[in-house]
């Protein structure tokens, strides 16, 4: 039970809202004793988001990560189209990322290699990623 007057001065209470407010700084993934910021922090966030399977880990919100499990065994053209959409959606949840463009897909030895450009409020960066088993 909450104390009397707990909500005094509060016009409205919004329940179960999550704000995806990503920090401007992050620990350096190569050296946890130092932090990085700006463009490098965004780059590390992109790597982490793409490396986390969405809905698999309860510690992350349902907005975090990339959903790829259902793409295994599907038609390559479908997979490429879906990866483009899903990568864009997954990354733009980060409020520092404005848009994701210039997707290029190559199929090599059973893997899909994708490269794309991330436009963030700190600048533009090219990202490359491999997806195996799809």
ABEGO torsion letter per residue (X at the ends): XBBBGAABGBABBBBGBBBBBBBABBBBAABAABBBBEAAAAAAAAAAAAABBBGABAABBAABEBBAAAABGBBAAAAAAAAAAAAAAAAAABAABABBBGBBBBBBGGBBBBBBBBBBAAEBBBBBBBBBGX
